[in-house]
Amino acid sequence: MILDLQRVTKRFGDRDRIVTAIRDVSLSLLEDEIFALIGESGSGKSTLAELIVGLQKPTEGRVVWHWDGSGQAAADRRRQVQLVFQNPDRSMNPYWKVKEIVAEPLLLQRVERSEAFRLAGELLERVRLPRELLERRPSECSGGQKQRIAIARALSMSPALLIADEITSALDPTTERDILNLLLALKREQSMSILYITHRLETIPGFADRLAVMKDGAVVEEGYTESVLGAPNSDYTRALLDACSYS
C-alpha cells in the first residue's frame, strides 16, 4: 500500500453557504496498480485528486502515505506524486519549446541545463514521441502529442504515483486507446501506481485493476474491476453501465 485515505471530508464556503465536495471517503491505493476513480461531472473526483496531491487540505480525515521515505520533507513527498490534467495546456507555457516544458521540473531541481534537455529527449522517447518535437511549441503539437508531453514532464520526477485526471476525455477514441496503452506500458516499465480519473466507464475493462465509483462526493461502490463491472451492487453503478457502451 502506498496511500490510505481515512474518512476524508472536504467542505468549501462559509457560514452562509457550505458545500460538501467530499463525504467521508476511505480508500487505499496499492503499489504497482492502476486504480480508477469513476463518476459524472461534479461527483468530487478532481477534488479528491487535489486532496491527494496536496493542493487542498481535508476538512476532516487524513491522507496517509506508506511509501519508503515517508518522513521526508513535504516538498520531497510532493515530487513523488505527479498530476496530469485533462487539458495539458494548463501545465504548458505556450511560448516555451517542448524541451523547456519537459525539462522544467529537472531545472527546478538544479539539474544542469544541457543535461536536463538531454533527459527531456529521453523522456519524449519513453512516451513514444520523436525527439524532433523538442524544438516545437505546444501550438505545433496535436492534442494527443501534448498529452504525451505532459506525461513525459510528470515522469521526469520518477513519481511513485501518477494521477491522470480525465486525460483522455478530449481525445478521439483511437488516440484515447493509445494513451491508455502507453500508461499500461509505463506502469510496467517504471513500477509506479496510477490513479486514473474518468467519467468514461467503458475505458476501464482491461486497464484498471480496481475501481471506485463516486456520486455526490461519496464512494458508492469499490472493488476489483471485473467484480464490480460484472455484478455491481449499487444502483448508480448499474445506471452508469447501462448508459455506456460497455458490455
Secondary structure as the mmCIF struct_conf table of DSSP 4:
data_model
#
loop_
_struct_conf.conf_type_id
_struct_conf.id
_struct_conf.beg_label_comp_id
_struct_conf.beg_label_asym_id
_struct_conf.beg_label_seq_id
_struct_conf.end_label_comp_id
_struct_conf.end_label_asym_id
_struct_conf.end_label_seq_id
STRN STRN1 LEU A 3 GLY A 13
BEND BEND1 ARG A 15 ASP A 16
STRN STRN2 ILE A 18 LEU A 29
TURN_TY1_P TURN_TY1_P1 GLU A 31 ASP A 32
STRN STRN3 ILE A 34 ILE A 38
TURN_TY1_P TURN_TY1_P2 SER A 41 GLY A 42
BEND BEND2 SER A 43 GLY A 44
HELX_RH_AL_P HELX_RH_AL_P1 LYS A 45 VAL A 53
TURN_TY1_P TURN_TY1_P3 GLY A 54 GLY A 54
BEND BEND3 LEU A 55 GLN A 56
BEND BEND4 THR A 59 THR A 59
STRN STRN4 GLU A 60 TRP A 65
BEND BEND5 TRP A 67 TRP A 67
TURN_TY1_P TURN_TY1_P4 ASP A 68 GLY A 71
BEND BEND6 GLN A 72 GLN A 72
HELX_RH_AL_P HELX_RH_AL_P2 ALA A 74 ARG A 79
TURN_TY1_P TURN_TY1_P5 GLN A 80 GLN A 80
STRN STRN5 VAL A 81 VAL A 84
BEND BEND7 GLN A 86 ASN A 87
HELX_RH_3T_P HELX_RH_3T_P1 PRO A 88 SER A 91
TURN_TY1_P TURN_TY1_P6 PRO A 94 TYR A 95
BEND BEND8 TRP A 96 TRP A 96
HELX_RH_AL_P HELX_RH_AL_P3 VAL A 98 LEU A 108
TURN_TY1_P TURN_TY1_P7 GLN A 109 ARG A 110
HELX_RH_AL_P HELX_RH_AL_P4 ARG A 113 ARG A 126
TURN_TY1_P TURN_TY1_P8 VAL A 127 ARG A 128
HELX_RH_3T_P HELX_RH_3T_P2 ARG A 131 GLU A 135
BEND BEND9 ARG A 136 ARG A 136
HELX_RH_3T_P HELX_RH_3T_P3 PRO A 138 GLU A 140
BEND BEND10 CYS A 141 CYS A 141
HELX_RH_AL_P HELX_RH_AL_P5 GLY A 143 LEU A 155
TURN_TY1_P TURN_TY1_P9 SER A 156 MET A 157
BEND BEND11 ALA A 160 ALA A 160
STRN STRN6 LEU A 161 ASP A 165
BEND BEND12 GLU A 166 GLU A 166
TURN_TY1_P TURN_TY1_P10 ILE A 167 ALA A 170
BEND BEND13 LEU A 171 LEU A 171
HELX_RH_AL_P HELX_RH_AL_P6 PRO A 173 GLN A 190
TURN_TY1_P TURN_TY1_P11 SER A 191 SER A 191
STRN STRN7 SER A 193 THR A 198
BEND BEND14 HIS A 199 HIS A 199
HELX_RH_3T_P HELX_RH_3T_P4 LEU A 201 THR A 203
TURN_TY1_P TURN_TY1_P12 PRO A 205 PHE A 207
BEND BEND15 ASP A 209 ASP A 209
STRN STRN8 ARG A 210 LYS A 215
TURN_TY1_P TURN_TY1_P13 ASP A 216 GLY A 217
STRN STRN9 ALA A 218 TYR A 224
HELX_RH_AL_P HELX_RH_AL_P7 THR A 225 GLY A 230
BEND BEND16 ALA A 231 ALA A 231
BEND BEND17 SER A 234 SER A 234
HELX_RH_AL_P HELX_RH_AL_P8 ASP A 235 ALA A 243
BEND BEND18 CYS A 244 SER A 245
#
